[in-house]
Amino acid sequence: MAEERARHFETLVRHLDDLLAPCLAKDWPNLSVERAEGVYIYGRDGRRYLDFLAGFGACNVGHNHPRVIAAAKAQMSKMIHTAIGVTNYEPLLYLAEELGRIMPGNADVFFFGNSGTEAVDGAIKLARYYTRRIGIIAFFGGFHGRSLGATSVGSSKAKYRTGHGPLLPDIYFAQFPYSFRSATPNNPEACSQAALDDLLRLFEYVIEPEDVAALLVEPIQGEGGYIIPPKGWLAELRKICDKYGILLIFDEVQTGFGRTGEWFAADIFDVQPDIVAIAKAIANGFPLGATAARAEIMKAWGVASHGSTCGGNPVSCAASLAVLEIIREENLLANAREQGAYIVERLRELQNNVSVIGDVRGVGLMVAVEFVKPGADREPDPEVVQRILQLALDKGLLLYPCGHWTQTIRLIPPLTITREQIDEGLDIFSDAVLEAQGEKVKLHS
Ligand SMILES: Cc1ncc(COP(=O)(O)O)c(C=O)c1O
C-alpha cells in the first residue's frame, strides 16, 4: 500500500504542470520532501538537507518546533475557525496584546490577515483611507508580495509586473540606496544623499508631497538582494514624512521577528514607522499576517471598511504566541546576532580567497553574498550563482537566490541554528563556491 502510494506520488510529480500553476510549482529546485525538523528538511530521496532558507524566512524558530506544535494542537482541539469580528477569542486578543509590546512605532492596534501581501495591501489601503491622499511612493528593488496591490508597489523584477496590468495607479518609485552598486561605492553618505535627492525630485517633477499618502519601504530589502541602507537614510525618510504629513510604512514581512537580531529592523535603525506590515515568521509557517498601526491611525478604519475571512485564525494566533515565547526564552535575538556575525566573518574570509564574491553583507541572520564576474566592474554573475546553488544542494545544503539579476545568495537559516550547524553549512557553501569558480583549494576554518 505504502509503495503504491509512493509510486502514485512520483507519477503526480512527473505531471506537476497538470495539477499546479507553474508559477507556483516550478521554482528551483522543486525538491520532493517528506518532513522537516529544526534546521533540517528531509527529502523523499532519503537525504537530509540543511535548510538555509527557513521556508522563505518564515520558520525562524526552526521547523516543527515542539512548542509551536503543542500550541497549535491544543487550539485545534478547541476551535479551528469561527468568524473574526462576529466572534472574538483568547489567542487573537492575547496575540494583539503581546505584539503591541514589541512593535515599533507604538503600532499596537492590528488588522490580522493571512499573509504578507495582504498585510501590505492593508497598509496601502489604510494609508490612503487615513490621509485621504492617493499617492504611494515605493522604492526600486522592493518586493512586497503578489496580490495586485503589492505587485503594483513592487519593482524587484519587471517580470513580476508584466502582463498583470493595469496595476494600481498613483504609485511612484524612488531610488533605494544600494551602496555596493552605487556610483560612489564605499561612500554610504553620498549613496544615501543620491537616493534622497531622487525622492525629492519626484516631489518636484511628478507628485507634490501633499498628495502622497505614504512612503512604503522594506527597512532592509529582501527579495531585491538583501540590501542594507546606509545608517541615517531611514531617519531622513522619517523627517520628510513628518514635514509633509506623509505616513511611513515599513514592510517588515521578511525582516521581522528576530531575523535581524532585533524584533524588527526598525529597532536597528531606531526609526519609528507609522504603519507596519508583518507576516512570515509571525507564526512559523502557519498562515498569518497583520497590518499594524498606532491607535490614532488604525481607529480611522471604521467597521467593515476592510476585512478577511480567515485572518487572525485561532490556530495561527496560538502558534504565533508560542513563537514569541520561544524567541524570548531561547534567546534567539542574541543567537541571531552572534551567529550572524560569525557567518559574515567566515564569508569575508572566503571572499578574500575567491574572485567571484563582490560583496558580503548581513544584519543578524539576514546574510547575503553577491556574486560578480571576475575582472569586470561589479558585473552581476547569475550563472555562477546557479552553479553554486546546485552544487550546495548536491552536498546537502538548501540555499536560495535573490537580487534583481538573481546574482545574490541569501543565507537565512532558522534563528535556532547552532555554531556546529553553521560550520556544516558554510563548509558546504565554501566548497560549492570554490568548485563553481573552478578552484581546487579547500578552505575550512
Ligand atoms: C518584504 C516582503 N513583503 C511581502 C512579502 C509577501 O509575503 P507573502 O508571500 O506572505 O504574501 C514578502 C515575501 O517574500 C516579502 O519578502
The ligand as an SDF file (V2000), in Angstrom:
LIG
                    3D

 16 16  0  0  0  0  0  0  0  0999 V2000
    9.3160   42.1030    2.2430 C   0  0  0  0  0  0  0  0  0  0  0  0
    8.1870   41.2220    1.8150 C   0  0  0  0  0  0  0  0  0  0  0  0
    6.9430   41.7150    1.8220 N   0  0  0  0  0  0  0  0  0  0  0  0
    5.8900   40.9700    1.4760 C   0  0  0  0  0  0  0  0  0  0  0  0
    6.0480   39.6630    1.0700 C   0  0  0  0  0  0  0  0  0  0  0  0
    4.8520   38.8380    0.7030 C   0  0  0  0  0  0  0  0  0  0  0  0
    4.5730   37.9320    1.6960 O   0  0  0  0  0  0  0  0  0  0  0  0
    3.6450   36.6830    1.4080 P   0  0  0  0  0  0  0  0  0  0  0  0
    4.3770   35.7980    0.4560 O   0  0  0  0  0  0  0  0  0  0  0  0
    3.3750   36.0820    2.7510 O   0  0  0  0  0  0  0  0  0  0  0  0
    2.3950   37.2150    0.7890 O   0  0  0  0  0  0  0  0  0  0  0  0
    7.3290   39.1050    1.0470 C   0  0  0  0  0  0  0  0  0  0  0  0
    7.5400   37.7200    0.6160 C   0  0  0  0  0  0  0  0  0  0  0  0
    8.5900   37.2850    0.2920 O   0  0  0  0  0  0  0  0  0  0  0  0
    8.4200   39.9130    1.4210 C   0  0  0  0  0  0  0  0  0  0  0  0
    9.6690   39.4290    1.4300 O   0  0  0  0  0  0  0  0  0  0  0  0
  1  2  1  0
  2  3  1  0
  2 15  2  0
  3  4  2  0
  4  5  1  0
  5  6  1  0
  5 12  2  0
  6  7  1  0
  7  8  1  0
  8  9  2  0
  8 10  1  0
  8 11  1  0
 12 13  1  0
 12 15  1  0
 13 14  2  0
 15 16  1  0
M  END
$$$$
